[in-house]
Amino acid sequence: MLQIQPEKDIVVEFIKNEEFKYVRALGAFYMRLTGSSLDSYKYLEPLYNDNRKLRRQSRQAQFELVHMDEFIDELLREERVCF
C-alpha cells in the first residue's frame, strides 16, 4: 500500500469495512503510518467496539490471537507496532 499510495477516502473505506476484519486492520495500520494524529484518532477510535479476533505472527514465528480493540489500542498508544 505504501507503493500504491491510495487516497485517504479509499483508506477510510478500508477502515469502515465490517465484513473483512483483516482489510479493516490493514486500513487502520496504514492510517497510523501515513495519516495525521487527528485523522488517526478520528477514524481509529470507533474501532474499539470491534471485538473480533485477529491472528498475528510474533517475532519467534509463533501465532497469537489478538482482539481488534487491543490491536487498535496498540496502534494509538505504542511507538512501534508490528515490528
PyMOL Python script that loads the backbone (N, CA, C, O; Angstrom):
from pymol import cmd

cmd.read_pdbstr("""\
ATOM      1  N   MET A   1       0.821  -1.187   0.000  1.00  0.00           N
ATOM      2  CA  MET A   1       0.000   0.000   0.000  1.00  0.00           C
ATOM      3  C   MET A   1       0.863   1.247   0.000  1.00  0.00           C
ATOM      4  O   MET A   1       0.463   2.290  -0.517  1.00  0.00           O
ATOM      5  N   LEU A   2       2.042   1.137   0.578  1.00  0.00           N
ATOM      6  CA  LEU A   2       2.915   2.312   0.570  1.00  0.00           C
ATOM      7  C   LEU A   2       3.362   2.669  -0.832  1.00  0.00           C
ATOM      8  O   LEU A   2       3.580   3.844  -1.129  1.00  0.00           O
ATOM      9  N   GLN A   3       3.503   1.682  -1.699  1.00  0.00           N
ATOM     10  CA  GLN A   3       3.871   1.965  -3.086  1.00  0.00           C
ATOM     11  C   GLN A   3       2.689   2.487  -3.884  1.00  0.00           C
ATOM     12  O   GLN A   3       2.859   3.346  -4.749  1.00  0.00           O
ATOM     13  N   ILE A   4       1.506   1.987  -3.609  1.00  0.00           N
ATOM     14  CA  ILE A   4       0.316   2.418  -4.344  1.00  0.00           C
ATOM     15  C   ILE A   4      -0.119   3.815  -3.914  1.00  0.00           C
ATOM     16  O   ILE A   4      -0.603   4.585  -4.743  1.00  0.00           O
ATOM     17  N   GLN A   5       0.040   4.152  -2.659  1.00  0.00           N
ATOM     18  CA  GLN A   5      -0.360   5.425  -2.057  1.00  0.00           C
ATOM     19  C   GLN A   5      -1.809   5.783  -2.386  1.00  0.00           C
ATOM     20  O   GLN A   5      -2.074   6.747  -3.104  1.00  0.00           O
ATOM     21  N   PRO A   6      -2.750   4.986  -1.845  1.00  0.00           N
ATOM     22  CA  PRO A   6      -4.160   5.257  -2.135  1.00  0.00           C
ATOM     23  C   PRO A   6      -4.629   6.567  -1.499  1.00  0.00           C
ATOM     24  O   PRO A   6      -4.035   7.057  -0.539  1.00  0.00           O
ATOM     25  N   GLU A   7      -5.693   7.113  -2.050  1.00  0.00           N
ATOM     26  CA  GLU A   7      -6.299   8.330  -1.500  1.00  0.00           C
ATOM     27  C   GLU A   7      -6.809   8.046  -0.084  1.00  0.00           C
ATOM     28  O   GLU A   7      -7.055   6.896   0.282  1.00  0.00           O
ATOM     29  N   LYS A   8      -6.960   9.097   0.691  1.00  0.00           N
ATOM     30  CA  LYS A   8      -7.435   8.965   2.061  1.00  0.00           C
ATOM     31  C   LYS A   8      -8.838   8.355   2.093  1.00  0.00           C
ATOM     32  O   LYS A   8      -9.159   7.591   3.003  1.00  0.00           O
ATOM     33  N   ASP A   9      -9.672   8.687   1.106  1.00  0.00           N
ATOM     34  CA  ASP A   9     -11.032   8.147   1.058  1.00  0.00           C
ATOM     35  C   ASP A   9     -11.029   6.629   0.924  1.00  0.00           C
ATOM     36  O   ASP A   9     -11.877   5.954   1.508  1.00  0.00           O
ATOM     37  N   ILE A  10     -10.097   6.097   0.172  1.00  0.00           N
ATOM     38  CA  ILE A  10     -10.006   4.651  -0.004  1.00  0.00           C
ATOM     39  C   ILE A  10      -9.580   3.984   1.293  1.00  0.00           C
ATOM     40  O   ILE A  10     -10.096   2.925   1.649  1.00  0.00           O
ATOM     41  N   VAL A  11      -8.652   4.591   1.990  1.00  0.00           N
ATOM     42  CA  VAL A  11      -8.198   4.045   3.277  1.00  0.00           C
ATOM     43  C   VAL A  11      -9.337   4.076   4.294  1.00  0.00           C
ATOM     44  O   VAL A  11      -9.497   3.144   5.083  1.00  0.00           O
ATOM     45  N   VAL A  12     -10.121   5.144   4.272  1.00  0.00           N
ATOM     46  CA  VAL A  12     -11.271   5.244   5.180  1.00  0.00           C
ATOM     47  C   VAL A  12     -12.278   4.136   4.867  1.00  0.00           C
ATOM     48  O   VAL A  12     -12.869   3.566   5.784  1.00  0.00           O
ATOM     49  N   GLU A  13     -12.479   3.829   3.601  1.00  0.00           N
ATOM     50  CA  GLU A  13     -13.383   2.733   3.233  1.00  0.00           C
ATOM     51  C   GLU A  13     -12.838   1.387   3.710  1.00  0.00           C
ATOM     52  O   GLU A  13     -13.612   0.513   4.099  1.00  0.00           O
ATOM     53  N   PHE A  14     -11.534   1.213   3.686  1.00  0.00           N
ATOM     54  CA  PHE A  14     -10.929   0.001   4.252  1.00  0.00           C
ATOM     55  C   PHE A  14     -11.282  -0.104   5.731  1.00  0.00           C
ATOM     56  O   PHE A  14     -11.663  -1.171   6.213  1.00  0.00           O
ATOM     57  N   ILE A  15     -11.153   1.008   6.445  1.00  0.00           N
ATOM     58  CA  ILE A  15     -11.415   1.027   7.883  1.00  0.00           C
ATOM     59  C   ILE A  15     -12.894   0.776   8.172  1.00  0.00           C
ATOM     60  O   ILE A  15     -13.221   0.112   9.155  1.00  0.00           O
ATOM     61  N   LYS A  16     -13.771   1.284   7.353  1.00  0.00           N
ATOM     62  CA  LYS A  16     -15.216   1.120   7.564  1.00  0.00           C
ATOM     63  C   LYS A  16     -15.729  -0.251   7.155  1.00  0.00           C
ATOM     64  O   LYS A  16     -16.875  -0.585   7.454  1.00  0.00           O
ATOM     65  N   ASN A  17     -14.918  -1.051   6.482  1.00  0.00           N
ATOM     66  CA  ASN A  17     -15.325  -2.374   6.025  1.00  0.00           C
ATOM     67  C   ASN A  17     -15.557  -3.277   7.233  1.00  0.00           C
ATOM     68  O   ASN A  17     -14.619  -3.609   7.959  1.00  0.00           O
ATOM     69  N   GLU A  18     -16.800  -3.668   7.442  1.00  0.00           N
ATOM     70  CA  GLU A  18     -17.135  -4.512   8.590  1.00  0.00           C
ATOM     71  C   GLU A  18     -17.126  -5.994   8.260  1.00  0.00           C
ATOM     72  O   GLU A  18     -17.145  -6.828   9.165  1.00  0.00           O
ATOM     73  N   GLU A  19     -17.096  -6.330   6.986  1.00  0.00           N
ATOM     74  CA  GLU A  19     -17.174  -7.733   6.588  1.00  0.00           C
ATOM     75  C   GLU A  19     -15.834  -8.449   6.720  1.00  0.00           C
ATOM     76  O   GLU A  19     -15.786  -9.592   7.176  1.00  0.00           O
ATOM     77  N   PHE A  20     -14.759  -7.799   6.330  1.00  0.00           N
ATOM     78  CA  PHE A  20     -13.432  -8.417   6.334  1.00  0.00           C
ATOM     79  C   PHE A  20     -12.552  -7.752   7.389  1.00  0.00           C
ATOM     80  O   PHE A  20     -12.165  -6.591   7.249  1.00  0.00           O
ATOM     81  N   LYS A  21     -12.245  -8.497   8.441  1.00  0.00           N
ATOM     82  CA  LYS A  21     -11.514  -7.919   9.563  1.00  0.00           C
ATOM     83  C   LYS A  21     -10.062  -7.589   9.223  1.00  0.00           C
ATOM     84  O   LYS A  21      -9.515  -6.629   9.766  1.00  0.00           O
ATOM     85  N   TYR A  22      -9.432  -8.350   8.352  1.00  0.00           N
ATOM     86  CA  TYR A  22      -8.039  -8.075   8.017  1.00  0.00           C
ATOM     87  C   TYR A  22      -7.905  -6.868   7.093  1.00  0.00           C
ATOM     88  O   TYR A  22      -6.896  -6.164   7.135  1.00  0.00           O
ATOM     89  N   VAL A  23      -8.903  -6.629   6.270  1.00  0.00           N
ATOM     90  CA  VAL A  23      -8.916  -5.401   5.459  1.00  0.00           C
ATOM     91  C   VAL A  23      -9.031  -4.197   6.374  1.00  0.00           C
ATOM     92  O   VAL A  23      -8.361  -3.185   6.172  1.00  0.00           O
ATOM     93  N   ARG A  24      -9.883  -4.313   7.379  1.00  0.00           N
ATOM     94  CA  ARG A  24     -10.046  -3.233   8.352  1.00  0.00           C
ATOM     95  C   ARG A  24      -8.746  -2.990   9.124  1.00  0.00           C
ATOM     96  O   ARG A  24      -8.359  -1.842   9.345  1.00  0.00           O
ATOM     97  N   ALA A  25      -8.079  -4.058   9.529  1.00  0.00           N
ATOM     98  CA  ALA A  25      -6.820  -3.927  10.261  1.00  0.00           C
ATOM     99  C   ALA A  25      -5.732  -3.313   9.377  1.00  0.00           C
ATOM    100  O   ALA A  25      -4.933  -2.501   9.845  1.00  0.00           O
ATOM    101  N   LEU A  26      -5.703  -3.698   8.106  1.00  0.00           N
ATOM    102  CA  LEU A  26      -4.736  -3.127   7.172  1.00  0.00           C
ATOM    103  C   LEU A  26      -4.978  -1.634   6.983  1.00  0.00           C
ATOM    104  O   LEU A  26      -4.032  -0.846   6.978  1.00  0.00           O
ATOM    105  N   GLY A  27      -6.229  -1.244   6.829  1.00  0.00           N
ATOM    106  CA  GLY A  27      -6.556   0.168   6.698  1.00  0.00           C
ATOM    107  C   GLY A  27      -6.175   0.960   7.940  1.00  0.00           C
ATOM    108  O   GLY A  27      -5.671   2.078   7.837  1.00  0.00           O
ATOM    109  N   ALA A  28      -6.411   0.389   9.101  1.00  0.00           N
ATOM    110  CA  ALA A  28      -6.059   1.058  10.355  1.00  0.00           C
ATOM    111  C   ALA A  28      -4.549   1.222  10.477  1.00  0.00           C
ATOM    112  O   ALA A  28      -4.065   2.280  10.881  1.00  0.00           O
ATOM    113  N   PHE A  29      -3.812   0.183  10.132  1.00  0.00           N
ATOM    114  CA  PHE A  29      -2.359   0.249  10.200  1.00  0.00           C
ATOM    115  C   PHE A  29      -1.810   1.287   9.220  1.00  0.00           C
ATOM    116  O   PHE A  29      -0.905   2.051   9.558  1.00  0.00           O
ATOM    117  N   TYR A  30      -2.364   1.311   8.000  1.00  0.00           N
ATOM    118  CA  TYR A  30      -1.916   2.281   7.006  1.00  0.00           C
ATOM    119  C   TYR A  30      -2.258   3.707   7.444  1.00  0.00           C
ATOM    120  O   TYR A  30      -1.463   4.623   7.240  1.00  0.00           O
ATOM    121  N   MET A  31      -3.434   3.898   8.042  1.00  0.00           N
ATOM    122  CA  MET A  31      -3.809   5.228   8.536  1.00  0.00           C
ATOM    123  C   MET A  31      -2.843   5.669   9.624  1.00  0.00           C
ATOM    124  O   MET A  31      -2.473   6.841   9.684  1.00  0.00           O
ATOM    125  N   ARG A  32      -2.437   4.760  10.470  1.00  0.00           N
ATOM    126  CA  ARG A  32      -1.490   5.084  11.545  1.00  0.00           C
ATOM    127  C   ARG A  32      -0.131   5.468  10.972  1.00  0.00           C
ATOM    128  O   ARG A  32       0.542   6.348  11.507  1.00  0.00           O
ATOM    129  N   LEU A  33       0.276   4.812   9.885  1.00  0.00           N
ATOM    130  CA  LEU A  33       1.575   5.100   9.281  1.00  0.00           C
ATOM    131  C   LEU A  33       1.586   6.434   8.543  1.00  0.00           C
ATOM    132  O   LEU A  33       2.549   7.193   8.649  1.00  0.00           O
ATOM    133  N   THR A  34       0.538   6.720   7.807  1.00  0.00           N
ATOM    134  CA  THR A  34       0.577   7.854   6.888  1.00  0.00           C
ATOM    135  C   THR A  34      -0.309   9.020   7.289  1.00  0.00           C
ATOM    136  O   THR A  34      -0.075  10.142   6.840  1.00  0.00           O
ATOM    137  N   GLY A  35      -1.313   8.794   8.114  1.00  0.00           N
ATOM    138  CA  GLY A  35      -2.262   9.849   8.459  1.00  0.00           C
ATOM    139  C   GLY A  35      -1.753  10.750   9.565  1.00  0.00           C
ATOM    140  O   GLY A  35      -0.788  10.432  10.260  1.00  0.00           O
ATOM    141  N   SER A  36      -2.410  11.860   9.711  1.00  0.00           N
ATOM    142  CA  SER A  36      -2.077  12.771  10.811  1.00  0.00           C
ATOM    143  C   SER A  36      -2.614  12.183  12.116  1.00  0.00           C
ATOM    144  O   SER A  36      -3.408  11.243  12.105  1.00  0.00           O
ATOM    145  N   SER A  37      -2.176  12.742  13.225  1.00  0.00           N
ATOM    146  CA  SER A  37      -2.640  12.225  14.511  1.00  0.00           C
ATOM    147  C   SER A  37      -4.132  12.468  14.687  1.00  0.00           C
ATOM    148  O   SER A  37      -4.826  11.643  15.281  1.00  0.00           O
ATOM    149  N   LEU A  38      -4.630  13.585  14.181  1.00  0.00           N
ATOM    150  CA  LEU A  38      -6.058  13.877  14.270  1.00  0.00           C
ATOM    151  C   LEU A  38      -6.874  12.858  13.478  1.00  0.00           C
ATOM    152  O   LEU A  38      -7.889  12.358  13.962  1.00  0.00           O
ATOM    153  N   ASP A  39      -6.428  12.553  12.266  1.00  0.00           N
ATOM    154  CA  ASP A  39      -7.118  11.545  11.446  1.00  0.00           C
ATOM    155  C   ASP A  39      -7.042  10.169  12.091  1.00  0.00           C
ATOM    156  O   ASP A  39      -8.017   9.417  12.070  1.00  0.00           O
ATOM    157  N   SER A  40      -5.897   9.838  12.658  1.00  0.00           N
ATOM    158  CA  SER A  40      -5.747   8.532  13.290  1.00  0.00           C
ATOM    159  C   SER A  40      -6.760   8.353  14.411  1.00  0.00           C
ATOM    160  O   SER A  40      -7.433   7.324  14.473  1.00  0.00           O
ATOM    161  N   TYR A  41      -6.877   9.326  15.289  1.00  0.00           N
ATOM    162  CA  TYR A  41      -7.823   9.208  16.383  1.00  0.00           C
ATOM    163  C   TYR A  41      -9.263   9.266  15.883  1.00  0.00           C
ATOM    164  O   TYR A  41     -10.129   8.562  16.402  1.00  0.00           O
ATOM    165  N   LYS A  42      -9.518  10.087  14.894  1.00  0.00           N
ATOM    166  CA  LYS A  42     -10.885  10.246  14.374  1.00  0.00           C
ATOM    167  C   LYS A  42     -11.411   8.942  13.775  1.00  0.00           C
ATOM    168  O   LYS A  42     -12.568   8.585  13.995  1.00  0.00           O
ATOM    169  N   TYR A  43     -10.583   8.239  13.029  1.00  0.00           N
ATOM    170  CA  TYR A  43     -11.044   7.045  12.338  1.00  0.00           C
ATOM    171  C   TYR A  43     -10.779   5.748  13.100  1.00  0.00           C
ATOM    172  O   TYR A  43     -11.454   4.746  12.860  1.00  0.00           O
ATOM    173  N   LEU A  44      -9.815   5.752  14.007  1.00  0.00           N
ATOM    174  CA  LEU A  44      -9.473   4.501  14.688  1.00  0.00           C
ATOM    175  C   LEU A  44     -10.191   4.315  16.019  1.00  0.00           C
ATOM    176  O   LEU A  44     -10.419   3.178  16.431  1.00  0.00           O
ATOM    177  N   GLU A  45     -10.553   5.395  16.699  1.00  0.00           N
ATOM    178  CA  GLU A  45     -11.236   5.244  17.982  1.00  0.00           C
ATOM    179  C   GLU A  45     -12.557   4.478  17.890  1.00  0.00           C
ATOM    180  O   GLU A  45     -12.850   3.696  18.795  1.00  0.00           O
ATOM    181  N   PRO A  46     -13.365   4.663  16.847  1.00  0.00           N
ATOM    182  CA  PRO A  46     -14.598   3.855  16.764  1.00  0.00           C
ATOM    183  C   PRO A  46     -14.346   2.350  16.649  1.00  0.00           C
ATOM    184  O   PRO A  46     -15.255   1.553  16.886  1.00  0.00           O
ATOM    185  N   LEU A  47     -13.141   1.960  16.294  1.00  0.00           N
ATOM    186  CA  LEU A  47     -12.830   0.535  16.156  1.00  0.00           C
ATOM    187  C   LEU A  47     -12.621  -0.155  17.497  1.00  0.00           C
ATOM    188  O   LEU A  47     -12.441  -1.372  17.547  1.00  0.00           O
ATOM    189  N   TYR A  48     -12.642   0.619  18.593  1.00  0.00           N
ATOM    190  CA  TYR A  48     -12.581  -0.003  19.916  1.00  0.00           C
ATOM    191  C   TYR A  48     -13.794  -0.907  20.157  1.00  0.00           C
ATOM    192  O   TYR A  48     -13.742  -1.793  21.010  1.00  0.00           O
ATOM    193  N   ASN A  49     -14.869  -0.695  19.425  1.00  0.00           N
ATOM    194  CA  ASN A  49     -16.083  -1.501  19.587  1.00  0.00           C
ATOM    195  C   ASN A  49     -16.018  -2.823  18.835  1.00  0.00           C
ATOM    196  O   ASN A  49     -16.911  -3.658  18.983  1.00  0.00           O
ATOM    197  N   ASP A  50     -14.989  -3.028  18.039  1.00  0.00           N
ATOM    198  CA  ASP A  50     -14.837  -4.259  17.265  1.00  0.00           C
ATOM    199  C   ASP A  50     -14.047  -5.262  18.096  1.00  0.00           C
ATOM    200  O   ASP A  50     -12.867  -5.048  18.377  1.00  0.00           O
ATOM    201  N   ASN A  51     -14.690  -6.349  18.488  1.00  0.00           N
ATOM    202  CA  ASN A  51     -14.048  -7.326  19.378  1.00  0.00           C
ATOM    203  C   ASN A  51     -13.653  -8.615  18.677  1.00  0.00           C
ATOM    204  O   ASN A  51     -13.400  -9.620  19.341  1.00  0.00           O
ATOM    205  N   ARG A  52     -13.596  -8.608  17.365  1.00  0.00           N
ATOM    206  CA  ARG A  52     -13.232  -9.829  16.644  1.00  0.00           C
ATOM    207  C   ARG A  52     -11.762 -10.164  16.882  1.00  0.00           C
ATOM    208  O   ARG A  52     -10.960  -9.301  17.238  1.00  0.00           O
ATOM    209  N   LYS A  53     -11.434 -11.421  16.680  1.00  0.00           N
ATOM    210  CA  LYS A  53     -10.073 -11.893  16.913  1.00  0.00           C
ATOM    211  C   LYS A  53      -9.255 -11.812  15.631  1.00  0.00           C
ATOM    212  O   LYS A  53      -9.749 -12.094  14.540  1.00  0.00           O
ATOM    213  N   LEU A  54      -8.003 -11.422  15.785  1.00  0.00           N
ATOM    214  CA  LEU A  54      -7.038 -11.396  14.692  1.00  0.00           C
ATOM    215  C   LEU A  54      -5.917 -12.367  15.027  1.00  0.00           C
ATOM    216  O   LEU A  54      -5.564 -12.539  16.194  1.00  0.00           O
ATOM    217  N   ARG A  55      -5.372 -12.987  14.027  1.00  0.00           N
ATOM    218  CA  ARG A  55      -4.227 -13.868  14.217  1.00  0.00           C
ATOM    219  C   ARG A  55      -2.982 -13.103  13.796  1.00  0.00           C
ATOM    220  O   ARG A  55      -2.917 -12.585  12.681  1.00  0.00           O
ATOM    221  N   ARG A  56      -1.995 -13.028  14.680  1.00  0.00           N
ATOM    222  CA  ARG A  56      -0.774 -12.278  14.419  1.00  0.00           C
ATOM    223  C   ARG A  56       0.428 -13.173  14.676  1.00  0.00           C
ATOM    224  O   ARG A  56       0.432 -13.973  15.611  1.00  0.00           O
ATOM    225  N   GLN A  57       1.456 -13.029  13.828  1.00  0.00           N
ATOM    226  CA  GLN A  57       2.661 -13.833  13.986  1.00  0.00           C
ATOM    227  C   GLN A  57       3.691 -13.031  14.772  1.00  0.00           C
ATOM    228  O   GLN A  57       3.977 -11.880  14.440  1.00  0.00           O
ATOM    229  N   SER A  58       4.239 -13.638  15.801  1.00  0.00           N
ATOM    230  CA  SER A  58       5.238 -12.964  16.631  1.00  0.00           C
ATOM    231  C   SER A  58       6.614 -13.060  15.976  1.00  0.00           C
ATOM    232  O   SER A  58       6.783 -13.701  14.939  1.00  0.00           O
ATOM    233  N   ARG A  59       7.579 -12.419  16.597  1.00  0.00           N
ATOM    234  CA  ARG A  59       8.944 -12.453  16.062  1.00  0.00           C
ATOM    235  C   ARG A  59       9.561 -13.841  16.170  1.00  0.00           C
ATOM    236  O   ARG A  59      10.519 -14.152  15.462  1.00  0.00           O
ATOM    237  N   GLN A  60       9.022 -14.670  17.045  1.00  0.00           N
ATOM    238  CA  GLN A  60       9.515 -16.039  17.187  1.00  0.00           C
ATOM    239  C   GLN A  60       8.784 -16.992  16.251  1.00  0.00           C
ATOM    240  O   GLN A  60       8.876 -18.208  16.415  1.00  0.00           O
ATOM    241  N   ALA A  61       8.067 -16.465  15.282  1.00  0.00           N
ATOM    242  CA  ALA A  61       7.335 -17.223  14.255  1.00  0.00           C
ATOM    243  C   ALA A  61       6.201 -18.049  14.843  1.00  0.00           C
ATOM    244  O   ALA A  61       5.822 -19.072  14.273  1.00  0.00           O
ATOM    245  N   GLN A  62       5.657 -17.620  15.972  1.00  0.00           N
ATOM    246  CA  GLN A  62       4.500 -18.280  16.558  1.00  0.00           C
ATOM    247  C   GLN A  62       3.292 -17.372  16.399  1.00  0.00           C
ATOM    248  O   GLN A  62       3.401 -16.147  16.459  1.00  0.00           O
ATOM    249  N   PHE A  63       2.147 -17.993  16.196  1.00  0.00           N
ATOM    250  CA  PHE A  63       0.931 -17.229  16.034  1.00  0.00           C
ATOM    251  C   PHE A  63       0.276 -16.977  17.377  1.00  0.00           C
ATOM    252  O   PHE A  63       0.306 -17.825  18.268  1.00  0.00           O
ATOM    253  N   GLU A  64      -0.315 -15.801  17.510  1.00  0.00           N
ATOM    254  CA  GLU A  64      -1.040 -15.443  18.721  1.00  0.00           C
ATOM    255  C   GLU A  64      -2.346 -14.772  18.332  1.00  0.00           C
ATOM    256  O   GLU A  64      -2.452 -14.165  17.267  1.00  0.00           O
ATOM    257  N   LEU A  65      -3.332 -14.887  19.199  1.00  0.00           N
ATOM    258  CA  LEU A  65      -4.615 -14.244  18.957  1.00  0.00           C
ATOM    259  C   LEU A  65      -4.659 -12.904  19.668  1.00  0.00           C
ATOM    260  O   LEU A  65      -4.283 -12.785  20.835  1.00  0.00           O
ATOM    261  N   VAL A  66      -5.124 -11.901  18.942  1.00  0.00           N
ATOM    262  CA  VAL A  66      -5.267 -10.552  19.484  1.00  0.00           C
ATOM    263  C   VAL A  66      -6.640 -10.059  19.056  1.00  0.00           C
ATOM    264  O   VAL A  66      -7.054 -10.283  17.919  1.00  0.00           O
ATOM    265  N   HIS A  67      -7.339  -9.399  19.946  1.00  0.00           N
ATOM    266  CA  HIS A  67      -8.618  -8.810  19.574  1.00  0.00           C
ATOM    267  C   HIS A  67      -8.372  -7.502  18.826  1.00  0.00           C
ATOM    268  O   HIS A  67      -7.357  -6.833  19.024  1.00  0.00           O
ATOM    269  N   MET A  68      -9.319  -7.157  17.969  1.00  0.00           N
ATOM    270  CA  MET A  68      -9.185  -5.933  17.169  1.00  0.00           C
ATOM    271  C   MET A  68      -9.035  -4.704  18.059  1.00  0.00           C
ATOM    272  O   MET A  68      -8.236  -3.820  17.749  1.00  0.00           O
ATOM    273  N   ASP A  69      -9.780  -4.631  19.150  1.00  0.00           N
ATOM    274  CA  ASP A  69      -9.669  -3.461  20.016  1.00  0.00           C
ATOM    275  C   ASP A  69      -8.292  -3.369  20.675  1.00  0.00           C
ATOM    276  O   ASP A  69      -7.803  -2.264  20.914  1.00  0.00           O
ATOM    277  N   GLU A  70      -7.662  -4.497  20.972  1.00  0.00           N
ATOM    278  CA  GLU A  70      -6.296  -4.489  21.510  1.00  0.00           C
ATOM    279  C   GLU A  70      -5.310  -3.999  20.455  1.00  0.00           C
ATOM    280  O   GLU A  70      -4.392  -3.239  20.760  1.00  0.00           O
ATOM    281  N   PHE A  71      -5.505  -4.440  19.211  1.00  0.00           N
ATOM    282  CA  PHE A  71      -4.649  -4.013  18.110  1.00  0.00           C
ATOM    283  C   PHE A  71      -4.760  -2.497  17.888  1.00  0.00           C
ATOM    284  O   PHE A  71      -3.752  -1.819  17.686  1.00  0.00           O
ATOM    285  N   ILE A  72      -5.976  -1.981  17.926  1.00  0.00           N
ATOM    286  CA  ILE A  72      -6.193  -0.542  17.745  1.00  0.00           C
ATOM    287  C   ILE A  72      -5.567   0.225  18.905  1.00  0.00           C
ATOM    288  O   ILE A  72      -4.984   1.290  18.703  1.00  0.00           O
ATOM    289  N   ASP A  73      -5.683  -0.305  20.105  1.00  0.00           N
ATOM    290  CA  ASP A  73      -5.067   0.343  21.258  1.00  0.00           C
ATOM    291  C   ASP A  73      -3.554   0.411  21.100  1.00  0.00           C
ATOM    292  O   ASP A  73      -2.941   1.424  21.436  1.00  0.00           O
ATOM    293  N   GLU A  74      -2.948  -0.657  20.593  1.00  0.00           N
ATOM    294  CA  GLU A  74      -1.503  -0.643  20.333  1.00  0.00           C
ATOM    295  C   GLU A  74      -1.153   0.396  19.272  1.00  0.00           C
ATOM    296  O   GLU A  74      -0.156   1.106  19.397  1.00  0.00           O
ATOM    297  N   LEU A  75      -1.974   0.482  18.230  1.00  0.00           N
ATOM    298  CA  LEU A  75      -1.701   1.468  17.177  1.00  0.00           C
ATOM    299  C   LEU A  75      -1.735   2.890  17.720  1.00  0.00           C
ATOM    300  O   LEU A  75      -0.916   3.724  17.335  1.00  0.00           O
ATOM    301  N   LEU A  76      -2.668   3.165  18.601  1.00  0.00           N
ATOM    302  CA  LEU A  76      -2.830   4.532  19.099  1.00  0.00           C
ATOM    303  C   LEU A  76      -1.861   4.875  20.220  1.00  0.00           C
ATOM    304  O   LEU A  76      -1.521   6.045  20.393  1.00  0.00           O
ATOM    305  N   ARG A  77      -1.411   3.892  20.984  1.00  0.00           N
ATOM    306  CA  ARG A  77      -0.588   4.191  22.156  1.00  0.00           C
ATOM    307  C   ARG A  77       0.900   3.905  21.991  1.00  0.00           C
ATOM    308  O   ARG A  77       1.738   4.655  22.491  1.00  0.00           O
ATOM    309  N   GLU A  78       1.223   2.832  21.297  1.00  0.00           N
ATOM    310  CA  GLU A  78       2.605   2.390  21.218  1.00  0.00           C
ATOM    311  C   GLU A  78       3.380   3.151  20.149  1.00  0.00           C
ATOM    312  O   GLU A  78       2.812   3.630  19.168  1.00  0.00           O
ATOM    313  N   GLU A  79       4.680   3.250  20.361  1.00  0.00           N
ATOM    314  CA  GLU A  79       5.541   3.897  19.391  1.00  0.00           C
ATOM    315  C   GLU A  79       5.814   2.989  18.196  1.00  0.00           C
ATOM    316  O   GLU A  79       5.904   3.458  17.062  1.00  0.00           O
ATOM    317  N   ARG A  80       5.946   1.685  18.454  1.00  0.00           N
ATOM    318  CA  ARG A  80       6.204   0.699  17.387  1.00  0.00           C
ATOM    319  C   ARG A  80       5.186  -0.429  17.505  1.00  0.00           C
ATOM    320  O   ARG A  80       4.906  -0.934  18.593  1.00  0.00           O
ATOM    321  N   VAL A  81       4.648  -0.803  16.364  1.00  0.00           N
ATOM    322  CA  VAL A  81       3.682  -1.890  16.302  1.00  0.00           C
ATOM    323  C   VAL A  81       4.025  -2.738  15.089  1.00  0.00           C
ATOM    324  O   VAL A  81       4.431  -2.211  14.053  1.00  0.00           O
ATOM    325  N   CYS A  82       3.864  -4.048  15.213  1.00  0.00           N
ATOM    326  CA  CYS A  82       4.099  -4.986  14.113  1.00  0.00           C
ATOM    327  C   CYS A  82       5.535  -4.926  13.586  1.00  0.00           C
ATOM    328  O   CYS A  82       5.752  -4.828  12.378  1.00  0.00           O
ATOM    329  N   PHE A  83       6.488  -4.983  14.473  1.00  0.00           N
ATOM    330  CA  PHE A  83       7.885  -4.953  14.021  1.00  0.00           C
ATOM    331  C   PHE A  83       8.483  -6.312  13.982  1.00  0.00           C
ATOM    332  O   PHE A  83       9.651  -6.462  13.624  1.00  0.00           O
TER     333      PHE A  83
END
""", "prot")
cmd.dss("prot")
cmd.show_as("cartoon", "prot")
cmd.util.cbc("prot")
cmd.orient("prot")
